[in-house]
C-alpha cells in the first residue's frame, strides 16, 4: 500500500515541477492543487521538499510560483526537456 502512495507522490512532484518549469509564474498553490487532485497544504509540503532538495521558489505579486534559476534548476530543466 505504501509503495502505491509513494508512486503517486513521485508522479505528483514531477507534474508540479514540470508545470513550474513550463509556465514560470503561471500557477498558484491552489491551481497546482486542483491540477494534481490534492489540497493546498500538500502543495505547500511539496514546495518544502523542493527547497530541502536545493531548489528555490519565488512568487510574483499574484502568488504565482516559479523556480529560481540556478544550477539545480538548470540540471532539472535539462532532465525534463
Backbone torsions as a table, in degrees:
resi	resn	phi	psi	omega
1	UNK	NA	-45.8	-179.3
2	UNK	-62.3	-38.0	-179.7
3	UNK	-60.7	-41.1	178.3
4	UNK	-62.2	-42.0	178.4
5	UNK	-64.5	-40.3	177.9
6	UNK	-61.0	-40.6	178.9
7	UNK	-64.2	-40.7	177.7
8	UNK	-64.9	-39.7	178.8
9	UNK	-64.6	-45.9	179.6
10	UNK	-61.9	-43.7	-180.0
11	UNK	-63.5	-40.9	179.0
12	UNK	-64.4	-45.6	179.9
13	UNK	-58.9	-41.7	178.8
14	UNK	-67.1	-39.1	177.3
15	UNK	-63.4	-41.5	179.3
16	UNK	-65.4	-46.3	179.7
17	UNK	-59.4	-46.4	-178.9
18	UNK	-62.9	-42.4	178.8
19	UNK	-59.5	-43.6	-178.7
20	UNK	-69.5	-31.0	178.2
21	UNK	-75.6	-42.1	-177.2
22	UNK	-73.7	-30.8	179.4
23	UNK	-135.1	75.9	177.7
24	UNK	-57.0	136.1	-178.4
25	UNK	59.2	28.3	179.5
26	UNK	-99.7	-11.9	-173.2
27	UNK	-137.1	141.7	169.3
28	UNK	-91.1	172.7	175.1
29	UNK	-60.7	-39.7	178.6
30	UNK	-62.9	-42.2	177.7
31	UNK	-58.7	-46.8	-178.7
32	UNK	-66.1	-37.6	177.6
33	UNK	-63.4	-45.7	178.7
34	UNK	-63.7	-39.6	-179.0
35	UNK	-63.3	-35.8	-174.2
36	UNK	-104.1	-2.5	176.4
37	UNK	74.9	30.9	177.2
38	UNK	-126.7	177.3	177.7
39	UNK	-91.1	168.2	-176.7
40	UNK	-60.3	-34.2	178.5
41	UNK	-62.4	-34.5	177.5
42	UNK	-66.0	-41.1	178.1
43	UNK	-64.8	-39.8	176.7
44	UNK	-59.6	-43.4	177.4
45	UNK	-65.2	-38.9	176.2
46	UNK	-60.3	-43.6	178.4
47	UNK	-61.1	-40.0	177.1
48	UNK	-63.0	-39.8	176.9
49	UNK	-62.9	-41.8	177.6
50	UNK	-59.5	-46.9	-177.7
51	UNK	-65.9	-37.5	177.0
52	UNK	-65.3	-24.5	178.0
53	UNK	-89.0	1.8	176.0
54	UNK	100.2	3.9	178.0
55	UNK	-95.3	128.8	179.5
56	UNK	-98.0	143.3	177.7
57	UNK	-119.5	151.5	173.6
58	UNK	-142.2	162.6	-179.7
59	UNK	-120.0	160.2	170.3
60	UNK	-96.0	-170.6	-176.2
61	UNK	-73.6	-6.5	177.3
62	UNK	-109.7	18.0	177.5
63	UNK	59.8	36.6	172.4
64	UNK	-99.5	142.5	-168.2
65	UNK	-106.0	155.3	174.9
66	UNK	-152.9	152.3	169.9
67	UNK	-74.6	146.9	172.8
68	UNK	-79.5	130.5	-179.2
69	UNK	-69.0	126.6	179.2
70	UNK	-167.7	-174.4	-176.9
71	UNK	-58.7	-48.7	179.0
72	UNK	-60.3	-38.7	178.8
73	UNK	-63.7	-45.7	-179.3
74	UNK	-62.1	-40.9	178.2
75	UNK	-63.5	-43.6	179.2
76	UNK	-64.5	-46.3	-179.1
77	UNK	-59.3	-40.4	179.8
78	UNK	-67.2	-30.2	177.7
79	UNK	-73.4	-35.3	-175.7
80	UNK	-83.9	-17.1	-178.2
81	UNK	-110.4	NA	NA
